[in-house]
């Protein structure tokens, strides 16, 4: 198994022991395993240089396809795969953040109460929902975000164990990397660890401790896969506090970090995890860059002057600095009248206002380049600039506008 080849001897032995005793692992043993393979300082994880002290993430270089696309403003698609946390909890939050990026389309393939094995083999809900691995591969995404908690594996899969989860992860990555568009140069992949914590949940009819046992092995399994298949690694589990569990007494304590079903992080932690992962995937230089973007003329006869050389008219454009946007420059006009509500031009999606800007002023000029009566416009939240009033008794030759606003916050 490729993933096992990346583990050290201690991890291999403990994983094998857990697999052979899958139906009789008590919570006390699971607690001991967490102590030996926890996320604290000193945990060893594999990377290109061998076994280094634990880090919360590594392998950012494997995202070069995605990062280069962001820098170039290229059209890209993102596929998010996983279980309920991807479908309904932090997944939609991350999806909304990524979708605000220019030219980025996000597809959420998450399905709650499912396993990695079902996703890979197209069984269970994946038999007919169009969200199985083959569909993800066929879509040819530029970035795949994988976040399988693994805690459903012992509850749903026959003989499900940490070792079977590792085998399924091997199968998934082998299929992705072996596909026509799945090489690291074509498809960036980030593998996330389980975010579920030790909460004392034991499946009916077994002594499997869903969260505790998989918490122990999520990091070494996922980290080894990241190294083996050229993926970025992101540790979600290390970013959540442990649950309160009294193992000595064999009882479950009060858990303030998970929802009532004791399997999902509370809303606040979903927000935090989505934000941290977004910041990892989208460095601030691509979000808050001080760059100028030309506006796009609408269907109203406007055109850009086409030159920014000294002495010539300046293209109308926006410039974003941090969360503030400034608009200035000129547009030429063919001499047509302007109707109320007419679409004049659109600003870049990354520079659009947080809320609609009402009654901004646009300066009109005649053929002799003399100023005329200003025109009121409304800047929509989607970035379209519409005339707030009609001007139909003269021929406009050019317009100039200066305005500023707070843009969408990301």
MOCORHU-V843419 format. One record per residue. PHI is phi as a letter, one per 20 degrees, with the letter a starting at -180 (999 if undefined). OMEGA is omega in whole degrees, 0 to 359 (* if undefined). Layout:
phi = [PHI:PHI]
omega = [OMEGA:OMEGA]
//
This chain:
phi = [999:f:f:f:f:e:e:e:f:f:f:f:f:f:f:f:f:f:f:f:d:g:e:c:e:f:f:f:f:f:f:f:f:f:f:e:c:f:e:f:g:o:g:d:c:e:b:f:e:o:e:d:g:g:c:f:b:b:n:g:f:f:e:g:f:f:f:f:f:f:f:e:m:f:f:c:c:c:d:d:c:q:d:f:f:f:f:c:d:f:g:f:f:f:g:f:f:f:f:f:f:f:m:d:d:d:d:e:e:f:c:f:l:c:c:f:f:f:f:f:e:m:d:m:g:f:f:b:e:m:d:f:g:f:f:f:f:f:f:m:f:f:b:d:d:d:b:e:f:n:f:e:g:f:e:d:f:f:m:f:b:g:f:f:f:f:f:f:f:g:f:f:f:f:f:f:f:e:e:f:d:d:f:g:f:d:c:e:c:d:d:d:e:f:d:f:d:f:d:n:f:c:f:g:n:c:d:f:d:g:f:f:f:f:f:f:d:g:f:f:f:f:f:f:f:f:f:f:d:m:c:f:d:c:e:f:f:f:e:d:f:f:f:e:c:e:f:f:e:m:d:e:e:f:d:e:d:c:f:g:e:m:c:c:f:f:g:g:f:f:f:f:f:f:f:f:f:f:f:f:f:c:g:g:f:e:d:d:f:e:c:d:c:f:f:d:g:e:e:d:n:e:b:f:g:n:b:d:f:g:n:d:f:e:g:f:b:d:c:d:c:l:d:d:c:c:d:a:o:c:c:e:c:f:o:e:f:d:e:f:n:f:f:e:a:c:e:g:f:f:d:f:f:f:c:f:d:e:l:f:d:d:e:d:c:e:f:e:m:d:f:d:f:f:d:e:c:d:e:f:f:e:n:f:d:d:f:e:b:e:c:c:d:b:d:e:d:a:c:c:b:c:b:b:a:e:e:g:e:b]
omega = [184:181:180:181:180:182:175:187:181:180:179:181:182:178:178:180:179:181:183:181:189:185:185:180:179:182:179:178:179:178:180:179:178:179:182:182:184:184:183:180:179:176:182:178:182:169:186:182:182:182:181:176:187:172:182:174:173:178:180:181:180:177:187:178:181:184:178:177:177:182:182:184:183:174:183:177:181:174:179:182:180:183:187:179:177:183:195:186:182:182:180:179:178:180:180:179:182:183:178:179:180:174:180:177:184:176:180:180:185:177:182:177:177:182:176:179:179:179:182:186:179:178:182:180:183:181:185:185:178:183:181:184:182:178:179:179:182:181:177:183:175:179:173:177:183:181:176:181:179:184:175:185:180:182:187:184:174:181:181:183:175:181:178:176:177:179:179:178:174:182:180:183:176:180:181:183:180:181:184:182:187:180:178:179:180:184:175:180:172:180:182:176:176:175:179:185:180:185:178:181:177:182:180:176:178:174:176:174:192:187:187:185:180:174:182:189:182:184:181:179:184:179:179:179:179:179:185:188:177:181:170:181:180:184:176:185:182:183:177:177:178:174:178:183:178:183:183:181:180:181:181:179:180:182:182:185:180:176:186:180:172:178:186:176:177:187:182:181:174:177:182:182:179:181:182:180:177:181:176:183:184:180:186:180:179:181:187:182:177:183:180:179:176:174:178:180:179:183:187:179:179:173:175:176:174:180:176:179:179:180:178:176:181:175:175:185:175:177:180:174:186:183:182:182:177:180:176:180:185:169:172:180:185:180:179:176:183:180:176:180:182:178:183:178:180:177:181:185:180:182:184:184:179:175:183:177:184:169:168:185:175:183:179:179:179:184:179:180:178:181:178:181:179:179:176:180:174:178:184:178:178:176:178:178:184:177:180:180:182:171:188:186:181:178:179:180:177:178:175:182:172:180:175:182:174:184:177:186:170:*]
//
